[in-house]
Amino acid sequence: MNAKNYEILSGNTLVAIWTNNTLTIHNETLLPLYLKKIQNADLLL
């Protein structure tokens, strides 16, 4: 199974990391509203 890992950025600022189906938030202020509510990067991307 392929692991899908993403870094979610706002400009050059790290906002969150999606690793092994887990969302780790680094900057909640810049996190897209959809991810705040759903917390699934695979559905967003």
C-alpha positions, -999 to 999 in steps of 0.1 A, spaced: 0 0 0 13 34 -9 15 59 20 2 93 11 20 120 30 14 157 24 27 190 37 0 217 36 15 252 31 2 287 30 28 305 9 61 293 26 45 287 60 39 251 71 3 248 81 -2 210 86 12 176 78 -9 146 66 9 114 75 -5 79 76 -41 92 76 -33 115 106 -35 153 104 -9 172 125 -17 209 127 12 233 130 -7 266 124 -44 264 130 -50 300 121 -39 293 85 -55 259 82 -83 258 56 -118 256 71 -125 223 53 -96 206 70 -106 221 104 -140 204 101 -132 172 81 -95 167 89 -90 145 58 -64 157 33 -72 129 9 -107 142 4 -95 178 0 -68 169 -25 
